[in-house]
Amino acid sequence: MFFKWRSFRRGVVTCACEPEWPGLRAVVDGHEVAGVPSPEGSSPLVLMLGLSASCTGCGAEYPYTWAVAPRG
Ligand SMILES: [Zn+2]
């Protein structure tokens, strides 16, 4: 938990992809799900479960708010 906060420092989390953040993914209950950027704030599910999304390209942890994408 505390390690996460330390890694949250400005400038530490970067996406190496071009363009940045081609896609987001997260693991929910052992299953990989897609995520979408959510500038208005993370979805209740994300906040409730304390999920973190990472880049599908380079694996960097997504530092902004996001939501789990609806399942097609
Ligand atoms: Zn990336």
N, CA, C, O and the ligand as a Tripos MOL2 file, in Angstrom:
@<TRIPOS>MOLECULE
protein
  289   287    73     0     0
PROTEIN
NO_CHARGES

@<TRIPOS>ATOM
      1 N           0.8280   -1.2020    0.0000 N.3       1 MET1
      2 CA          0.0000    0.0000    0.0000 C.3       1 MET1
      3 C           0.8700    1.2620    0.0000 C.2       1 MET1
      4 O           0.6980    2.1440   -0.8410 O.2       1 MET1
      5 N           1.8020    1.3360    0.9520 N.am      2 PHE2
      6 CA          2.6210    2.5330    1.0520 C.3       2 PHE2
      7 C           3.5550    2.6690   -0.1460 C.2       2 PHE2
      8 O           3.9000    3.7760   -0.5580 O.2       2 PHE2
      9 N           3.9490    1.5480   -0.6870 N.am      3 PHE3
     10 CA          4.8130    1.5890   -1.8570 C.3       3 PHE3
     11 C           4.0980    2.2600   -3.0220 C.2       3 PHE3
     12 O           4.7030    2.9850   -3.8120 O.2       3 PHE3
     13 N           2.7970    2.0020   -3.1080 N.am      4 LYS4
     14 CA          2.0080    2.6000   -4.1780 C.3       4 LYS4
     15 C           2.0320    4.1230   -4.0960 C.2       4 LYS4
     16 O           2.1830    4.8090   -5.1070 O.2       4 LYS4
     17 N           1.8820    4.6380   -2.8810 N.am      5 TRP5
     18 CA          1.8850    6.0840   -2.7150 C.3       5 TRP5
     19 C           3.2250    6.6690   -3.1350 C.2       5 TRP5
     20 O           3.2840    7.7190   -3.7740 O.2       5 TRP5
     21 N           4.2830    5.9860   -2.7740 N.am      6 ARG6
     22 CA          5.6190    6.5040   -3.1160 C.3       6 ARG6
     23 C           5.8030    6.5810   -4.6230 C.2       6 ARG6
     24 O           6.4160    7.5180   -5.1340 O.2       6 ARG6
     25 N           5.2680    5.5910   -5.3330 N.am      7 SER7
     26 CA          5.4410    5.5520   -6.7840 C.3       7 SER7
     27 C           4.5170    6.5440   -7.4830 C.2       7 SER7
     28 O           4.5560    6.6820   -8.7050 O.2       7 SER7
     29 N           3.6960    7.2260   -6.7120 N.am      8 PHE8
     30 CA          2.7170    8.1350   -7.2960 C.3       8 PHE8
     31 C           3.2850    9.5310   -7.5160 C.2       8 PHE8
     32 O           2.5900   10.4260   -7.9970 O.2       8 PHE8
     33 N           4.5370    9.7060   -7.1650 N.am      9 ARG9
     34 CA          5.1340   11.0270   -7.3150 C.3       9 ARG9
     35 C           5.0560   11.5200   -8.7590 C.2       9 ARG9
     36 O           5.1360   10.7410   -9.7080 O.2       9 ARG9
     37 N           4.9020   12.7950   -8.8890 N.am     10 ARG10
     38 CA          4.7680   13.4150  -10.1980 C.3      10 ARG10
     39 C           5.9660   13.0640  -11.0830 C.2      10 ARG10
     40 O           7.1190   13.1720  -10.6640 O.2      10 ARG10
     41 N           5.6720   12.6480  -12.2960 N.am     11 GLY11
     42 CA          6.7370   12.3950  -13.2470 C.3      11 GLY11
     43 C           7.2580   10.9720  -13.2090 C.2      11 GLY11
     44 O           8.0240   10.5730  -14.0870 O.2      11 GLY11
     45 N           6.8650   10.2100  -12.2250 N.am     12 VAL12
     46 CA          7.3860    8.8530  -12.1180 C.3      12 VAL12
     47 C           6.6550    7.9130  -13.0710 C.2      12 VAL12
     48 O           7.2610    7.0890  -13.7570 O.2      12 VAL12
     49 N           5.3230    8.0650  -13.0890 N.am     13 VAL13
     50 CA          4.5320    7.1890  -13.9400 C.3      13 VAL13
     51 C           4.4380    7.7660  -15.3360 C.2      13 VAL13
     52 O           3.8660    8.8360  -15.5400 O.2      13 VAL13
     53 N           4.9950    7.0620  -16.2820 N.am     14 THR14
     54 CA          4.9240    7.5260  -17.6560 C.3      14 THR14
     55 C           4.6100    6.3600  -18.5710 C.2      14 THR14
     56 O           4.9890    5.2190  -18.3070 O.2      14 THR14
     57 N           3.9120    6.6690  -19.6500 N.am     15 CYS15
     58 CA          3.6200    5.6750  -20.6590 C.3      15 CYS15
     59 C           4.6290    5.8320  -21.7740 C.2      15 CYS15
     60 O           4.8990    6.9430  -22.2290 O.2      15 CYS15
     61 N           5.1830    4.7240  -22.2100 N.am     16 ALA16
     62 CA          6.2240    4.7680  -23.2310 C.3      16 ALA16
     63 C           5.6510    4.6440  -24.6420 C.2      16 ALA16
     64 O           6.3970    4.6480  -25.6210 O.2      16 ALA16
     65 N           4.3370    4.5340  -24.7410 N.am     17 CYS17
     66 CA          3.7050    4.2970  -26.0350 C.3      17 CYS17
     67 C           3.4790    5.5970  -26.8040 C.2      17 CYS17
     68 O           3.4910    6.6870  -26.2330 O.2      17 CYS17
     69 N           3.2770    5.4540  -28.0870 N.am     18 GLU18
     70 CA          2.9830    6.5980  -28.9490 C.3      18 GLU18
     71 C           1.8280    6.2300  -29.8530 C.2      18 GLU18
     72 O           2.0180    5.3990  -30.7410 O.2      18 GLU18
     73 N           0.6360    6.7960  -29.6860 N.am     19 PRO19
     74 CA          0.3060    7.7810  -28.6410 C.3      19 PRO19
     75 C           0.2210    7.1350  -27.2670 C.2      19 PRO19
     76 O           0.1820    5.9110  -27.1350 O.2      19 PRO19
     77 N           0.1930    7.9830  -26.2520 N.am     20 GLU20
     78 CA          0.1560    7.4670  -24.8920 C.3      20 GLU20
     79 C          -1.1520    6.7660  -24.5920 C.2      20 GLU20
     80 O          -2.2000    7.1050  -25.1410 O.2      20 GLU20
     81 N          -1.0720    5.8010  -23.7240 N.am     21 TRP21
     82 CA         -2.2270    5.0600  -23.2320 C.3      21 TRP21
     83 C          -3.1280    4.5550  -24.3610 C.2      21 TRP21
     84 O          -4.2810    4.9730  -24.4620 O.2      21 TRP21
     85 N          -2.6120    3.6560  -25.2120 N.am     22 PRO22
     86 CA         -3.4290    3.0790  -26.2870 C.3      22 PRO22
     87 C          -4.5920    2.2640  -25.7400 C.2      22 PRO22
     88 O          -5.5930    2.0680  -26.4290 O.2      22 PRO22
     89 N          -4.4670    1.7990  -24.5320 N.am     23 GLY23
     90 CA         -5.5390    1.0280  -23.9220 C.3      23 GLY23
     91 C          -5.2240    0.7900  -22.4660 C.2      23 GLY23
     92 O          -4.0690    0.8580  -22.0450 O.2      23 GLY23
     93 N          -6.2630    0.5080  -21.6980 N.am     24 LEU24
     94 CA         -6.0730    0.2490  -20.2710 C.3      24 LEU24
     95 C          -6.6000   -1.1330  -19.9370 C.2      24 LEU24
     96 O          -7.5570   -1.6170  -20.5420 O.2      24 LEU24
     97 N          -5.9680   -1.7460  -18.9800 N.am     25 ARG25
     98 CA         -6.4580   -3.0390  -18.5160 C.3      25 ARG25
     99 C          -6.2540   -3.1230  -17.0140 C.2      25 ARG25
    100 O          -5.3810   -2.4730  -16.4400 O.2      25 ARG25
    101 N          -7.0790   -3.9350  -16.4100 N.am     26 ALA26
    102 CA         -6.9870   -4.1280  -14.9700 C.3      26 ALA26
    103 C          -7.3960   -5.5580  -14.6620 C.2      26 ALA26
    104 O          -8.0220   -6.2280  -15.4830 O.2      26 ALA26
    105 N          -7.0420   -6.0080  -13.4930 N.am     27 VAL27
    106 CA         -7.4420   -7.3410  -13.0720 C.3      27 VAL27
    107 C          -8.4820   -7.2130  -11.9740 C.2      27 VAL27
    108 O          -8.2220   -6.6260  -10.9230 O.2      27 VAL27
    109 N          -9.6490   -7.7590  -12.2210 N.am     28 VAL28
    110 CA        -10.7420   -7.7180  -11.2610 C.3      28 VAL28
    111 C         -11.1030   -9.1420  -10.8790 C.2      28 VAL28
    112 O         -11.5670   -9.9240  -11.7080 O.2      28 VAL28
    113 N         -10.8860   -9.4650   -9.6190 N.am     29 ASP29
    114 CA        -11.2440  -10.7860   -9.1310 C.3      29 ASP29
    115 C         -10.5900  -11.8980   -9.9590 C.2      29 ASP29
    116 O         -11.1900  -12.9420  -10.2180 O.2      29 ASP29
    117 N          -9.3670  -11.6470  -10.3580 N.am     30 GLY30
    118 CA         -8.6340  -12.6640  -11.0970 C.3      30 GLY30
    119 C          -8.8730  -12.6520  -12.5910 C.2      30 GLY30
    120 O          -8.2640  -13.4290  -13.3280 O.2      30 GLY30
    121 N          -9.7600  -11.7730  -13.0470 N.am     31 HIS31
    122 CA        -10.0630  -11.7000  -14.4720 C.3      31 HIS31
    123 C          -9.5810  -10.3730  -15.0420 C.2      31 HIS31
    124 O          -9.7350   -9.3230  -14.4180 O.2      31 HIS31
    125 N          -9.0030  -10.4310  -16.2180 N.am     32 GLU32
    126 CA         -8.5440   -9.2050  -16.8380 C.3      32 GLU32
    127 C          -9.7090   -8.5060  -17.5200 C.2      32 GLU32
    128 O         -10.4740   -9.1200  -18.2640 O.2      32 GLU32
    129 N          -9.8280   -7.2270  -17.2580 N.am     33 VAL33
    130 CA        -10.8990   -6.4360  -17.8660 C.3      33 VAL33
    131 C         -10.2980   -5.2070  -18.5330 C.2      33 VAL33
    132 O          -9.1910   -4.7790  -18.2060 O.2      33 VAL33
    133 N         -11.0500   -4.6490  -19.4740 N.am     34 ALA34
    134 CA        -10.6080   -3.4400  -20.1480 C.3      34 ALA34
    135 C         -11.0470   -2.2280  -19.3540 C.2      34 ALA34
    136 O         -12.0830   -2.2440  -18.6910 O.2      34 ALA34
    137 N         -10.2440   -1.1720  -19.4300 N.am     35 GLY35
    138 CA        -10.5900    0.0640  -18.7520 C.3      35 GLY35
    139 C         -10.6270    1.2080  -19.7450 C.2      35 GLY35
    140 O         -10.0090    1.1450  -20.8080 O.2      35 GLY35
    141 N         -11.3540    2.2470  -19.3910 N.am     36 VAL36
    142 CA        -11.4150    3.4440  -20.2270 C.3      36 VAL36
    143 C         -11.1310    4.6590  -19.3540 C.2      36 VAL36
    144 O         -11.5430    4.7040  -18.1940 O.2      36 VAL36
    145 N         -10.4240    5.6490  -19.9110 N.am     37 PRO37
    146 CA        -10.1690    6.8730  -19.1460 C.3      37 PRO37
    147 C         -11.4710    7.5370  -18.7310 C.2      37 PRO37
    148 O         -12.4260    7.5780  -19.5060 O.2      37 PRO37
    149 N         -11.5110    8.0520  -17.5170 N.am     38 SER38
    150 CA        -12.7230    8.6940  -17.0140 C.3      38 SER38
    151 C         -12.3410    9.9910  -16.3130 C.2      38 SER38
    152 O         -12.1510   10.0160  -15.0970 O.2      38 SER38
    153 N         -12.2270   11.0900  -17.1020 N.am     39 PRO39
    154 CA        -11.7580   12.3720  -16.5370 C.3      39 PRO39
    155 C         -12.6570   12.8890  -15.4270 C.2      39 PRO39
    156 O         -12.2080   13.6800  -14.5970 O.2      39 PRO39
    157 N         -13.9150   12.4640  -15.3910 N.am     40 GLU40
    158 CA        -14.8300   12.9520  -14.3570 C.3      40 GLU40
    159 C         -14.5710   12.2850  -13.0200 C.2      40 GLU40
    160 O         -15.0800   12.7240  -11.9880 O.2      40 GLU40
    161 N         -13.7740   11.2180  -13.0420 N.am     41 GLY41
    162 CA        -13.4850   10.5200  -11.7960 C.3      41 GLY41
    163 C         -13.6060    9.0270  -11.9900 C.2      41 GLY41
    164 O         -14.3170    8.5610  -12.8800 O.2      41 GLY41
    165 N         -12.9120    8.2840  -11.1590 N.am     42 SER42
    166 CA        -12.9730    6.8390  -11.2700 C.3      42 SER42
    167 C         -14.3640    6.3280  -10.9320 C.2      42 SER42
    168 O         -15.0750    6.9260  -10.1240 O.2      42 SER42
    169 N         -14.7430    5.2320  -11.5490 N.am     43 SER43
    170 CA        -16.0640    4.6580  -11.3090 C.3      43 SER43
    171 C         -16.1350    4.0940   -9.8980 C.2      43 SER43
    172 O         -15.1070    3.7760   -9.3000 O.2      43 SER43
    173 N         -17.3550    3.9700   -9.3620 N.am     44 PRO44
    174 CA        -17.5290    3.4280   -8.0000 C.3      44 PRO44
    175 C         -16.8660    2.0640   -7.8380 C.2      44 PRO44
    176 O         -16.3170    1.7640   -6.7780 O.2      44 PRO44
    177 N         -16.9130    1.2460   -8.8730 N.am     45 LEU45
    178 CA        -16.3040   -0.0820   -8.7930 C.3      45 LEU45
    179 C         -14.8010    0.0290   -8.5880 C.2      45 LEU45
    180 O         -14.2100   -0.6940   -7.7860 O.2      45 LEU45
    181 N         -14.1980    0.9470   -9.3280 N.am     46 VAL46
    182 CA        -12.7530    1.1520   -9.2180 C.3      46 VAL46
    183 C         -12.3890    1.6080   -7.8170 C.2      46 VAL46
    184 O         -11.4400    1.1100   -7.2130 O.2      46 VAL46
    185 N         -13.1650    2.5740   -7.3040 N.am     47 LEU47
    186 CA        -12.8830    3.1200   -5.9810 C.3      47 LEU47
    187 C         -13.1440    2.0880   -4.8940 C.2      47 LEU47
    188 O         -12.3850    1.9710   -3.9320 O.2      47 LEU47
    189 N         -14.2310    1.3410   -5.0630 N.am     48 MET48
    190 CA        -14.6260    0.3770   -4.0450 C.3      48 MET48
    191 C         -13.5980   -0.7470   -3.9160 C.2      48 MET48
    192 O         -13.2650   -1.1800   -2.8130 O.2      48 MET48
    193 N         -13.1080   -1.2050   -5.0570 N.am     49 LEU49
    194 CA        -12.1650   -2.3230   -5.0400 C.3      49 LEU49
    195 C         -10.7150   -1.8620   -5.0030 C.2      49 LEU49
    196 O          -9.7990   -2.6730   -4.8690 O.2      49 LEU49
    197 N         -10.5140   -0.5480   -5.1240 N.am     50 GLY50
    198 CA         -9.1630   -0.0300   -5.1070 C.3      50 GLY50
    199 C          -8.3470   -0.5320   -6.2830 C.2      50 GLY50
    200 O          -7.1730   -0.8730   -6.1440 O.2      50 GLY50
    201 N          -8.9850   -0.5720   -7.4400 N.am     51 LEU51
    202 CA         -8.3310   -1.1200   -8.6300 C.3      51 LEU51
    203 C          -7.3330   -0.1270   -9.2090 C.2      51 LEU51
    204 O          -7.4480    1.0840   -9.0220 O.2      51 LEU51
    205 N          -6.3560   -0.6730   -9.9130 N.am     52 SER52
    206 CA         -5.4440    0.1810  -10.6580 C.3      52 SER52
    207 C          -5.3420   -0.3640  -12.0730 C.2      52 SER52
    208 O          -5.2650   -1.5750  -12.2850 O.2      52 SER52
    209 N          -5.3420    0.5360  -13.0210 N.am     53 ALA53
    210 CA         -5.2660    0.1500  -14.4250 C.3      53 ALA53
    211 C          -3.8360    0.3190  -14.9210 C.2      53 ALA53
    212 O          -3.0830    1.1530  -14.4190 O.2      53 ALA53
    213 N          -3.4790   -0.4800  -15.9060 N.am     54 SER54
    214 CA         -2.1590   -0.3320  -16.4950 C.3      54 SER54
    215 C          -2.2820   -0.2930  -18.0090 C.2      54 SER54
    216 O          -3.2850   -0.7230  -18.5790 O.2      54 SER54
    217 N          -1.2490    0.2280  -18.6440 N.am     55 CYS55
    218 CA         -1.2320    0.3760  -20.0920 C.3      55 CYS55
    219 C          -1.1530   -1.0040  -20.7540 C.2      55 CYS55
    220 O          -0.3830   -1.8680  -20.3350 O.2      55 CYS55
    221 N          -1.9700   -1.1880  -21.8020 N.am     56 THR56
    222 CA         -1.9330   -2.4650  -22.5100 C.3      56 THR56
    223 C          -0.6670   -2.5900  -23.3490 C.2      56 THR56
    224 O          -0.2820   -3.6880  -23.7530 O.2      56 THR56
    225 N          -0.0250   -1.4520  -23.6060 N.am     57 GLY57
    226 CA          1.1670   -1.4740  -24.4500 C.3      57 GLY57
    227 C           2.4380   -1.7030  -23.6610 C.2      57 GLY57
    228 O           3.1630   -2.6670  -23.9060 O.2      57 GLY57
    229 N           2.7150   -0.8050  -22.6990 N.am     58 CYS58
    230 CA          3.9900   -0.8570  -21.9920 C.3      58 CYS58
    231 C           3.8460   -1.3140  -20.5480 C.2      58 CYS58
    232 O           4.8390   -1.6030  -19.8800 O.2      58 CYS58
    233 N           2.5910   -1.3810  -20.0630 N.am     59 GLY59
    234 CA          2.3880   -1.8840  -18.7120 C.3      59 GLY59
    235 C           2.5170   -0.8420  -17.6220 C.2      59 GLY59
    236 O           2.4490   -1.1720  -16.4380 O.2      59 GLY59
    237 N           2.7010    0.4180  -18.0050 N.am     60 ALA60
    238 CA          2.8070    1.4710  -16.9980 C.3      60 ALA60
    239 C           1.4830    1.6180  -16.2570 C.2      60 ALA60
    240 O           0.4120    1.4340  -16.8330 O.2      60 ALA60
    241 N           1.5710    1.9490  -14.9810 N.am     61 GLU61
    242 CA          0.3540    2.1170  -14.2060 C.3      61 GLU61
    243 C          -0.3110    3.4410  -14.5640 C.2      61 GLU61
    244 O           0.3370    4.4870  -14.5940 O.2      61 GLU61
    245 N          -1.6140    3.3810  -14.8330 N.am     62 TYR62
    246 CA         -2.3530    4.5790  -15.2430 C.3      62 TYR62
    247 C          -2.5590    5.4930  -14.0410 C.2      62 TYR62
    248 O          -3.1920    5.0870  -13.0670 O.2      62 TYR62
    249 N          -2.0400    6.7200  -14.0880 N.am     63 PRO63
    250 CA         -2.0690    7.6030  -12.9060 C.3      63 PRO63
    251 C          -3.3400    8.4250  -12.7880 C.2      63 PRO63
    252 O          -3.5220    9.1380  -11.8010 O.2      63 PRO63
    253 N          -4.2230    8.3410  -13.7740 N.am     64 TYR64
    254 CA         -5.4290    9.1750  -13.7480 C.3      64 TYR64
    255 C          -6.6440    8.3350  -13.4080 C.2      64 TYR64
    256 O          -6.5550    7.1200  -13.2320 O.2      64 TYR64
    257 N          -7.7810    9.0100  -13.3200 N.am     65 THR65
    258 CA         -9.0170    8.2990  -12.9910 C.3      65 THR65
    259 C          -9.5330    7.5480  -14.2160 C.2      65 THR65
    260 O          -9.3590    7.9870  -15.3520 O.2      65 THR65
    261 N         -10.1600    6.4240  -13.9630 N.am     66 TRP66
    262 CA        -10.6240    5.5710  -15.0600 C.3      66 TRP66
    263 C         -11.8260    4.7600  -14.5940 C.2      66 TRP66
    264 O         -12.1870    4.7610  -13.4170 O.2      66 TRP66
    265 N         -12.4270    4.0750  -15.5430 N.am     67 ALA67
    266 CA        -13.5870    3.2510  -15.2340 C.3      67 ALA67
    267 C         -13.4580    1.9280  -15.9780 C.2      67 ALA67
    268 O         -12.8190    1.8560  -17.0270 O.2      67 ALA67
    269 N         -14.0520    0.9090  -15.4410 N.am     68 VAL68
    270 CA        -14.0550   -0.3880  -16.1170 C.3      68 VAL68
    271 C         -14.9640   -0.2900  -17.3320 C.2      68 VAL68
    272 O         -16.1030    0.1660  -17.2320 O.2      68 VAL68
    273 N         -14.4540   -0.7210  -18.4750 N.am     69 ALA69
    274 CA        -15.2390   -0.6430  -19.6970 C.3      69 ALA69
    275 C         -16.3930   -1.6330  -19.6470 C.2      69 ALA69
    276 O         -16.2440   -2.7390  -19.1280 O.2      69 ALA69
    277 N         -17.5460   -1.2370  -20.1870 N.am     70 PRO70
    278 CA        -18.6840   -2.1530  -20.2460 C.3      70 PRO70
    279 C         -18.3140   -3.3800  -21.0710 C.2      70 PRO70
    280 O         -17.6250   -3.2720  -22.0860 O.2      70 PRO70
    281 N         -18.7670   -4.5260  -20.6370 N.am     71 ARG71
    282 CA        -18.4460   -5.7500  -21.3740 C.3      71 ARG71
    283 C         -19.3180   -5.8580  -22.6090 C.2      71 ARG71
    284 O         -20.5360   -5.6930  -22.5570 O.2      71 ARG71
    285 N         -18.6550   -6.1420  -23.7250 N.am     72 GLY72
    286 CA        -19.4120   -6.2640  -24.9630 C.3      72 GLY72
    287 C         -20.0490   -7.5250  -24.9870 C.2      72 GLY72
    288 O         -20.7490   -7.8450  -25.9480 O.2      72 GLY72
    289 ZN          2.0640    2.5200  -22.6860 Zn       73 ZN73
@<TRIPOS>BOND
     1     1     2 1
     2     2     3 1
     3     3     4 2
     4     3     5 am
     5     5     6 1
     6     6     7 1
     7     7     8 2
     8     7     9 am
     9     9    10 1
    10    10    11 1
    11    11    12 2
    12    11    13 am
    13    13    14 1
    14    14    15 1
    15    15    16 2
    16    15    17 am
    17    17    18 1
    18    18    19 1
    19    19    20 2
    20    19    21 am
    21    21    22 1
    22    22    23 1
    23    23    24 2
    24    23    25 am
    25    25    26 1
    26    26    27 1
    27    27    28 2
    28    27    29 am
    29    29    30 1
    30    30    31 1
    31    31    32 2
    32    31    33 am
    33    33    34 1
    34    34    35 1
    35    35    36 2
    36    35    37 am
    37    37    38 1
    38    38    39 1
    39    39    40 2
    40    39    41 am
    41    41    42 1
    42    42    43 1
    43    43    44 2
    44    43    45 am
    45    45    46 1
    46    46    47 1
    47    47    48 2
    48    47    49 am
    49    49    50 1
    50    50    51 1
    51    51    52 2
    52    51    53 am
    53    53    54 1
    54    54    55 1
    55    55    56 2
    56    55    57 am
    57    57    58 1
    58    58    59 1
    59    59    60 2
    60    59    61 am
    61    61    62 1
    62    62    63 1
    63    63    64 2
    64    63    65 am
    65    65    66 1
    66    66    67 1
    67    67    68 2
    68    67    69 am
    69    69    70 1
    70    70    71 1
    71    71    72 2
    72    71    73 am
    73    73    74 1
    74    74    75 1
    75    75    76 2
    76    75    77 am
    77    77    78 1
    78    78    79 1
    79    79    80 2
    80    79    81 am
    81    81    82 1
    82    82    83 1
    83    83    84 2
    84    83    85 am
    85    85    86 1
    86    86    87 1
    87    87    88 2
    88    87    89 am
    89    89    90 1
    90    90    91 1
    91    91    92 2
    92    91    93 am
    93    93    94 1
    94    94    95 1
    95    95    96 2
    96    95    97 am
    97    97    98 1
    98    98    99 1
    99    99   100 2
   100    99   101 am
   101   101   102 1
   102   102   103 1
   103   103   104 2
   104   103   105 am
   105   105   106 1
   106   106   107 1
   107   107   108 2
   108   107   109 am
   109   109   110 1
   110   110   111 1
   111   111   112 2
   112   111   113 am
   113   113   114 1
   114   114   115 1
   115   115   116 2
   116   115   117 am
   117   117   118 1
   118   118   119 1
   119   119   120 2
   120   119   121 am
   121   121   122 1
   122   122   123 1
   123   123   124 2
   124   123   125 am
   125   125   126 1
   126   126   127 1
   127   127   128 2
   128   127   129 am
   129   129   130 1
   130   130   131 1
   131   131   132 2
   132   131   133 am
   133   133   134 1
   134   134   135 1
   135   135   136 2
   136   135   137 am
   137   137   138 1
   138   138   139 1
   139   139   140 2
   140   139   141 am
   141   141   142 1
   142   142   143 1
   143   143   144 2
   144   143   145 am
   145   145   146 1
   146   146   147 1
   147   147   148 2
   148   147   149 am
   149   149   150 1
   150   150   151 1
   151   151   152 2
   152   151   153 am
   153   153   154 1
   154   154   155 1
   155   155   156 2
   156   155   157 am
   157   157   158 1
   158   158   159 1
   159   159   160 2
   160   159   161 am
   161   161   162 1
   162   162   163 1
   163   163   164 2
   164   163   165 am
   165   165   166 1
   166   166   167 1
   167   167   168 2
   168   167   169 am
   169   169   170 1
   170   170   171 1
   171   171   172 2
   172   171   173 am
   173   173   174 1
   174   174   175 1
   175   175   176 2
   176   175   177 am
   177   177   178 1
   178   178   179 1
   179   179   180 2
   180   179   181 am
   181   181   182 1
   182   182   183 1
   183   183   184 2
   184   183   185 am
   185   185   186 1
   186   186   187 1
   187   187   188 2
   188   187   189 am
   189   189   190 1
   190   190   191 1
   191   191   192 2
   192   191   193 am
   193   193   194 1
   194   194   195 1
   195   195   196 2
   196   195   197 am
   197   197   198 1
   198   198   199 1
   199   199   200 2
   200   199   201 am
   201   201   202 1
   202   202   203 1
   203   203   204 2
   204   203   205 am
   205   205   206 1
   206   206   207 1
   207   207   208 2
   208   207   209 am
   209   209   210 1
   210   210   211 1
   211   211   212 2
   212   211   213 am
   213   213   214 1
   214   214   215 1
   215   215   216 2
   216   215   217 am
   217   217   218 1
   218   218   219 1
   219   219   220 2
   220   219   221 am
   221   221   222 1
   222   222   223 1
   223   223   224 2
   224   223   225 am
   225   225   226 1
   226   226   227 1
   227   227   228 2
   228   227   229 am
   229   229   230 1
   230   230   231 1
   231   231   232 2
   232   231   233 am
   233   233   234 1
   234   234   235 1
   235   235   236 2
   236   235   237 am
   237   237   238 1
   238   238   239 1
   239   239   240 2
   240   239   241 am
   241   241   242 1
   242   242   243 1
   243   243   244 2
   244   243   245 am
   245   245   246 1
   246   246   247 1
   247   247   248 2
   248   247   249 am
   249   249   250 1
   250   250   251 1
   251   251   252 2
   252   251   253 am
   253   253   254 1
   254   254   255 1
   255   255   256 2
   256   255   257 am
   257   257   258 1
   258   258   259 1
   259   259   260 2
   260   259   261 am
   261   261   262 1
   262   262   263 1
   263   263   264 2
   264   263   265 am
   265   265   266 1
   266   266   267 1
   267   267   268 2
   268   267   269 am
   269   269   270 1
   270   270   271 1
   271   271   272 2
   272   271   273 am
   273   273   274 1
   274   274   275 1
   275   275   276 2
   276   275   277 am
   277   277   278 1
   278   278   279 1
   279   279   280 2
   280   279   281 am
   281   281   282 1
   282   282   283 1
   283   283   284 2
   284   283   285 am
   285   285   286 1
   286   286   287 1
   287   287   288 2
@<TRIPOS>SUBSTRUCTURE
     1 MET1         2 RESIDUE 1 A MET
     2 PHE2         6 RESIDUE 1 A PHE
     3 PHE3        10 RESIDUE 1 A PHE
     4 LYS4        14 RESIDUE 1 A LYS
     5 TRP5        18 RESIDUE 1 A TRP
     6 ARG6        22 RESIDUE 1 A ARG
     7 SER7        26 RESIDUE 1 A SER
     8 PHE8        30 RESIDUE 1 A PHE
     9 ARG9        34 RESIDUE 1 A ARG
    10 ARG10       38 RESIDUE 1 A ARG
    11 GLY11       42 RESIDUE 1 A GLY
    12 VAL12       46 RESIDUE 1 A VAL
    13 VAL13       50 RESIDUE 1 A VAL
    14 THR14       54 RESIDUE 1 A THR
    15 CYS15       58 RESIDUE 1 A CYS
    16 ALA16       62 RESIDUE 1 A ALA
    17 CYS17       66 RESIDUE 1 A CYS
    18 GLU18       70 RESIDUE 1 A GLU
    19 PRO19       74 RESIDUE 1 A PRO
    20 GLU20       78 RESIDUE 1 A GLU
    21 TRP21       82 RESIDUE 1 A TRP
    22 PRO22       86 RESIDUE 1 A PRO
    23 GLY23       90 RESIDUE 1 A GLY
    24 LEU24       94 RESIDUE 1 A LEU
    25 ARG25       98 RESIDUE 1 A ARG
    26 ALA26      102 RESIDUE 1 A ALA
    27 VAL27      106 RESIDUE 1 A VAL
    28 VAL28      110 RESIDUE 1 A VAL
    29 ASP29      114 RESIDUE 1 A ASP
    30 GLY30      118 RESIDUE 1 A GLY
    31 HIS31      122 RESIDUE 1 A HIS
    32 GLU32      126 RESIDUE 1 A GLU
    33 VAL33      130 RESIDUE 1 A VAL
    34 ALA34      134 RESIDUE 1 A ALA
    35 GLY35      138 RESIDUE 1 A GLY
    36 VAL36      142 RESIDUE 1 A VAL
    37 PRO37      146 RESIDUE 1 A PRO
    38 SER38      150 RESIDUE 1 A SER
    39 PRO39      154 RESIDUE 1 A PRO
    40 GLU40      158 RESIDUE 1 A GLU
    41 GLY41      162 RESIDUE 1 A GLY
    42 SER42      166 RESIDUE 1 A SER
    43 SER43      170 RESIDUE 1 A SER
    44 PRO44      174 RESIDUE 1 A PRO
    45 LEU45      178 RESIDUE 1 A LEU
    46 VAL46      182 RESIDUE 1 A VAL
    47 LEU47      186 RESIDUE 1 A LEU
    48 MET48      190 RESIDUE 1 A MET
    49 LEU49      194 RESIDUE 1 A LEU
    50 GLY50      198 RESIDUE 1 A GLY
    51 LEU51      202 RESIDUE 1 A LEU
    52 SER52      206 RESIDUE 1 A SER
    53 ALA53      210 RESIDUE 1 A ALA
    54 SER54      214 RESIDUE 1 A SER
    55 CYS55      218 RESIDUE 1 A CYS
    56 THR56      222 RESIDUE 1 A THR
    57 GLY57      226 RESIDUE 1 A GLY
    58 CYS58      230 RESIDUE 1 A CYS
    59 GLY59      234 RESIDUE 1 A GLY
    60 ALA60      238 RESIDUE 1 A ALA
    61 GLU61      242 RESIDUE 1 A GLU
    62 TYR62      246 RESIDUE 1 A TYR
    63 PRO63      250 RESIDUE 1 A PRO
    64 TYR64      254 RESIDUE 1 A TYR
    65 THR65      258 RESIDUE 1 A THR
    66 TRP66      262 RESIDUE 1 A TRP
    67 ALA67      266 RESIDUE 1 A ALA
    68 VAL68      270 RESIDUE 1 A VAL
    69 ALA69      274 RESIDUE 1 A ALA
    70 PRO70      278 RESIDUE 1 A PRO
    71 ARG71      282 RESIDUE 1 A ARG
    72 GLY72      286 RESIDUE 1 A GLY
    73 ZN73       289 GROUP 0 **** ****
